[in-house]
Amino acid sequence: MKDKTSLSKILPVLFGFFVMGFCDVVGITSAHVKEDLLGA
């Protein structure tokens, strides 16, 4: 049970990092696409 509680405490933190990384990638990609569309 002790391992399960520690995992339940760590999982939201890892999920938060995953979401922030995903948003970062989407933001960079959209910025590049916008730059390409405005440049073309």
Rosetta blueprint (number, residue, H / E / L):
1 M L
2 K H
3 D H
4 K H
5 T H
6 S H
7 L H
8 S H
9 K H
10 I H
11 L H
12 P H
13 V H
14 L H
15 F H
16 G H
17 F H
18 F H
19 V H
20 M H
21 G H
22 F H
23 C H
24 D H
25 V H
26 V H
27 G H
28 I H
29 T H
30 S H
31 A H
32 H H
33 V H
34 K H
35 E H
36 D H
37 L H
38 L H
39 G H
40 A L
